[in-house]
Amino acid sequence: DKTYLEFGNAFERRFLSQGEHEDRGIEQTLDLGWEVLSMLPRDELHRLSDDLLDKHYRQEAGAEVRRESEEEGGVEGGEPATNEDEQGMSEDAR
């Protein structure tokens, strides 16, 4: 399903690919995780309690992540960006 491919792509680009010079604290990391997770339909997040979902799931944030992912090339864009791609510099330029 395209939604899950977009989620996987966004998860790699936004959550896992923390830049070398990005100083992200635990709160910011958790917020980012919820933004990306909110791309998925709430009723398919079976392993999360309703209390957690009520507190953190934000459908509008998920829609924004999806839009940004599509602008970056989306699923058809191929491989997820590397840290160098996201920072706009090659390793030689560092």
C-alpha positions as CSV (number, residue, x, y, z in Angstrom):
1,D,0.0,0.0,0.0
2,K,1.3,3.4,-1.0
3,T,0.6,4.9,2.5
4,Y,3.0,2.4,4.1
5,L,5.7,3.0,1.5
6,E,5.3,6.8,2.2
7,F,5.5,6.1,5.9
8,G,8.7,4.0,5.6
9,N,10.3,6.7,3.4
10,A,9.4,9.5,5.8
11,F,10.5,7.4,8.8
12,E,13.9,7.0,7.2
13,R,14.3,10.6,6.0
14,R,12.9,12.4,9.0
15,F,13.4,10.1,12.0
16,L,16.3,7.8,11.4
17,S,18.5,10.1,9.4
18,Q,19.4,12.6,12.1
19,G,22.1,14.8,10.7
20,E,25.6,14.8,12.1
21,H,25.2,18.3,13.3
22,E,21.6,18.0,14.4
23,D,21.2,18.3,18.1
24,R,17.8,16.7,18.8
25,G,16.6,16.0,22.3
26,I,14.4,13.2,23.4
27,E,11.2,15.3,23.5
28,Q,11.8,16.6,20.0
29,T,12.6,13.0,18.8
30,L,9.4,11.7,20.3
31,D,7.3,14.5,18.8
32,L,8.9,13.8,15.4
33,G,8.1,10.1,15.8
34,W,4.5,10.9,16.5
35,E,4.3,13.2,13.5
36,V,5.6,10.5,11.2
37,L,3.4,7.8,12.9
38,S,0.4,10.0,12.4
39,M,0.7,9.4,8.6
40,L,-0.8,6.1,9.2
41,P,-4.6,5.6,9.8
42,R,-5.3,5.8,13.5
43,D,-7.6,2.7,13.4
44,E,-4.6,0.6,12.2
45,L,-2.4,1.4,15.1
46,H,-3.6,-1.6,17.1
47,R,-0.6,-1.9,19.5
48,L,-1.1,1.6,20.9
49,S,-3.6,2.4,23.6
50,D,-6.4,4.8,23.0
51,D,-5.0,7.0,25.8
52,L,-1.6,7.3,24.0
53,L,-3.3,7.9,20.7
54,D,-5.7,10.5,22.2
55,K,-2.7,12.4,23.6
56,H,-0.2,12.2,20.7
57,Y,-1.8,11.2,17.4
58,R,-2.2,14.2,15.2
59,Q,-3.8,13.5,11.8
60,E,-3.0,17.0,10.5
61,A,0.7,16.6,11.4
62,G,0.6,13.3,9.5
63,A,-0.9,14.9,6.5
64,E,1.8,17.6,6.5
65,V,4.5,15.0,6.7
66,R,2.9,13.2,3.7
67,R,2.8,16.5,1.7
68,E,6.5,17.2,2.5
69,S,7.3,13.6,1.5
70,E,5.6,14.0,-1.8
71,E,7.4,17.3,-2.5
72,E,10.7,15.5,-1.8
73,G,9.9,12.9,-4.4
74,G,7.6,10.6,-2.5
75,V,7.6,6.9,-3.1
76,E,8.5,7.2,-6.7
77,G,11.5,9.4,-5.7
78,G,13.6,6.2,-5.1
79,E,16.0,5.8,-2.3
80,P,15.7,7.8,0.9
81,A,18.0,10.8,1.1
82,T,21.3,10.4,2.8
83,N,22.5,12.8,5.4
84,E,24.7,14.5,2.7
85,D,21.6,14.9,0.5
86,E,19.6,16.5,3.3
87,Q,22.4,18.8,4.3
88,G,23.1,19.7,0.7
89,M,26.8,18.9,0.9
90,S,29.1,16.0,0.1
91,E,31.5,14.5,2.5
92,D,34.3,16.3,0.7
93,A,32.7,19.7,1.5
94,R,32.8,19.0,5.2
